[in-house]
């Protein structure tokens, strides 16, 4: 059996046909249109090109109402807010970080974990929370938005309208900006060569993540934090300041045995999570 999956991010849309073993059989991709109608049309075209699937599901960078399926808030896709893509595309719709968490639970770094937080570090910062072996989306589907928790309350204004959010400091976009680099990958190369500005950008991002993670560890006592998205490959640059904050702020029992691991599925985590959701129907 095969299903159709899609991942709509702040910069790109990707779609794929995936089988029940998690194998990606065919795929399509393109830039994300800021006009949501153009985005829906592009998704529809991608799925038509990919062919038949027994089910369909998509993940998107934004808050999704569990009751209406509406995109309620998306700092990186503001014009998509208010859209209900599920009825138009006849598919399930999930938050992208939740989808990535499902993918990592199914085929990636979180297999066998009963409690974990998956954090995506890309255009923004998203989170997918696993509790008691199941995805926890909260009362109305908005749980897991760690990117919009305050780490430095008097900090700059975030795209969501609040101040000092984790996303301002720890997204791939933020690190590239702070490092004066074209992107986070270039910033990581520069940091490993000893560029002071790039080293400082990763240190600040790691500190912000460590503060946020200590709060989650103390509140929920999870087994693992899993980092995905554009900066997963730079985990080594984030770890020193991240662990320093965790060690200083987390309760010893919550910190003991707490794993911090890179995501295993790369950019395909959201697609695989969407496929897993489609296969459950």
C-alpha positions in Angstrom: 0.0 0.0 0.0 1.2 3.5 -0.8 0.1 6.9 0.5 0.8 10.5 -0.6 2.6 12.9 1.8 3.6 16.5 1.7 5.7 18.9 3.9 5.0 22.6 3.6 7.8 24.8 5.1 8.6 28.4 5.1 10.8 28.1 2.1 9.9 24.9 0.2 7.1 22.4 -0.5 7.9 18.8 -0.8 5.6 15.9 -1.7 6.2 12.2 -2.0 4.6 8.8 -2.6 5.6 6.5 0.3 4.9 2.8 1.0 4.0 1.1 4.3 7.6 0.3 4.9 8.6 3.9 4.9 10.3 3.8 1.5 10.0 7.0 -0.6 9.1 5.8 -4.1 8.9 9.2 -5.9 9.0 12.8 -4.9 8.5 16.4 -6.0 9.6 19.8 -4.6 9.5 23.5 -5.2 9.6 26.9 -3.5 6.7 27.7 -1.2 4.4 30.3 -2.7 3.4 33.1 -0.3 -0.1 33.0 -1.8 -1.8 30.1 -0.2 -4.0 29.4 -3.2 -0.9 29.0 -5.3 0.5 26.7 -2.7 -2.7 24.5 -2.7 -2.6 24.4 -6.5 1.1 23.3 -6.4 0.4 20.6 -3.9 -2.5 19.3 -6.0 -0.3 19.2 -9.1 2.5 17.4 -7.2 0.1 14.7 -5.9 -1.5 14.3 -9.4 2.0 13.7 -10.8 2.9 11.2 -8.1 -0.2 9.1 -8.8 -2.6 7.2 -6.6 -2.3 6.8 -2.9 -4.5 5.0 -0.4 -4.4 8.0 1.9 -3.1 11.6 2.0 -1.6 13.7 4.7 0.4 16.9 4.9 2.4 18.7 7.5 2.8 22.5 7.6 4.8 25.1 9.5 2.1 26.5 11.7 -0.5 25.9 14.4 -3.4 23.7 13.3 -6.7 23.7 15.0 -7.6 20.1 16.0 -11.3 20.9 15.6 -11.5 22.9 12.4 -8.2 22.0 10.6 -7.6 25.8 10.2 -4.0 27.2 10.1 -4.4 29.4 13.1 -1.0 31.0 13.3 2.2 30.7 11.2 4.9 33.3 11.7 6.7 32.2 8.6 3.6 31.7 6.4 1.4 34.6 7.5 -0.7 34.7 4.4 -1.6 31.0 4.9 -3.3 31.8 8.2 -7.0 31.0 8.1 -6.7 28.4 5.3 -8.2 25.0 5.8 -6.2 22.9 3.3 -7.6 19.6 4.5 -11.0 19.9 2.8 -9.5 21.4 -0.4 -6.9 18.6 -0.8 -8.9 15.8 0.9 -6.1 15.1 3.3 -5.1 15.1 6.9 -3.2 18.2 8.1 -0.7 18.3 10.9 1.9 20.7 12.3 5.3 20.1 10.7 7.2 19.5 13.9 4.6 17.0 15.1 5.0 15.3 11.7 8.7 15.2 12.1 8.3 13.6 15.6 6.0 10.9 14.2 8.6 10.2 11.5 11.4 9.9 14.0 9.3 7.7 16.2 8.4 5.4 13.2 11.7 5.2 11.4 14.3 7.4 13.1 16.2 8.5 16.2 13.2 8.2 18.6 12.2 4.6 18.0 11.5 3.0 21.4 11.3 6.2 23.3 8.3 6.8 25.5 8.8 10.5 26.1 10.8 12.9 24.0 10.8 16.4 22.5 11.7 16.7 18.8 12.9 20.2 17.9 13.2 21.4 14.3 15.8 24.1 13.7 15.0 25.5 10.3 13.4 28.7 9.0 11.8 28.8 12.4 11.9 26.5 15.5 9.2 23.9 16.0 8.5 21.2 18.5 6.8 17.8 18.5 6.2 16.3 22.0 5.9 12.6 22.7 4.4 11.5 26.0 3.7 7.9 27.1 4.6 6.8 23.6 2.1 9.0 21.9 2.2 12.4 20.2 0.8 15.0 22.6 -0.9 17.9 20.7 -2.8 19.4 23.7 -6.3 20.6 24.1 -6.7 22.2 20.7 -3.7 20.9 18.7 -1.2 23.7 19.6 1.1 21.9 22.0 4.8 21.7 21.4 5.5 25.2 20.2 8.8 25.5 22.0 10.1 28.0 19.4 7.7 30.6 20.9 8.6 30.1 24.5 10.5 33.0 26.0 14.2 32.4 26.8 15.3 36.1 27.1 12.0 37.9 27.9 13.4 41.4 27.1 14.9 40.2 23.8 13.9 41.3 20.3 10.4 41.0 18.9 9.7 37.7 17.2 7.6 37.2 14.1 4.8 35.9 16.3 4.6 39.3 18.1 6.1 38.2 21.4 9.6 39.1 22.6 12.7 37.0 23.4 11.4 33.7 21.8 13.7 30.8 21.3 13.2 31.1 17.5 14.9 34.5 17.5 18.2 32.9 18.7 18.2 29.2 17.7 16.6 28.9 14.2 18.9 28.2 11.3 17.8 31.6 10.0 18.8 33.4 13.2 22.2 31.7 13.5 23.0 32.5 9.9 22.0 36.1 10.5 24.0 36.4 13.7 27.1 34.8 12.0 26.8 37.0 8.9 26.7 33.9 6.8 24.6 33.0 3.8 23.0 30.1 5.7 23.5 27.9 8.8 25.6 25.4 6.9 28.0 28.2 5.9 28.0 29.5 9.5 28.9 26.0 10.7 31.8 25.8 8.3 33.1 29.2 9.5 32.6 28.3 13.1 34.7 25.1 12.7 37.4 27.2 11.1 37.4 29.5 14.2 35.5 32.5 13.0 34.7 34.4 16.2 31.3 35.7 15.0 30.1 32.3 13.9 31.3 30.6 17.1 29.4 33.2 19.1 26.2 32.7 17.1 26.2 29.0 17.8 27.1 29.5 21.4 24.1 31.9 21.8 21.8 29.5 20.1 23.0 26.6 22.3 22.5 28.7 25.4 18.9 29.6 24.4 18.2 25.9 23.6 19.7 24.9 27.0 17.4 27.3 28.9 14.4 26.0 27.0 15.3 22.4 27.4 15.9 22.8 31.2 12.4 24.1 31.6 11.0 21.1 29.6 13.1 18.6 31.5 12.0 20.0 34.9 8.4 20.1 33.8 8.1 16.8 31.9 11.1 14.7 32.8 11.4 13.4 29.2 13.9 10.8 28.1 15.4 12.6 25.1 15.7 15.8 23.1 16.1 15.2 19.4 17.3 18.0 17.1 16.3 18.1 13.5 16.1 20.6 10.6 18.8 22.6 9.0 21.1 22.7 12.0 21.0 19.1 13.1 24.4 18.5 11.6 25.9 21.3 13.7 24.9 19.7 17.0 28.5 19.6 18.1 28.7 23.4 17.9 25.6 23.8 20.0 26.3 21.2 22.7 28.8 23.0 24.9 26.7 26.0 25.8 23.5 24.0 25.6 24.7 21.4 28.1 26.2 24.1 30.4 22.7 25.7 30.7 21.0 22.3 31.2 23.5 21.3 33.9 23.0 24.7 35.7 19.2 24.8 35.4 17.7 21.3 35.3 17.0 19.2 38.4 19.8 16.6 38.8 17.3 13.7 38.5 15.7 15.2 35.3 19.2 15.7 33.8 20.5 12.3 34.7 20.4 10.0 31.6 18.7 12.7 29.5 19.8 12.0 25.9 20.4 14.8 23.3 20.5 13.2 19.8 20.4 14.4 16.2 17.4 13.5 14.1 18.1 10.5 11.8 15.8 11.3 8.9 17.0 14.7 7.8 14.6 16.6 5.6 12.4 13.5 5.1 11.2 13.4 8.7 8.0 15.4 8.1 7.2 13.5 4.9 7.6 10.2 6.7 5.5 11.4 9.7 2.7 12.5 7.3 2.9 9.1 5.6 2.6 7.3 8.9 -0.5 9.4 9.8 -2.0 8.6 6.4 -1.3 4.9 6.9 -3.2 4.8 10.2 -6.6 5.6 8.6 
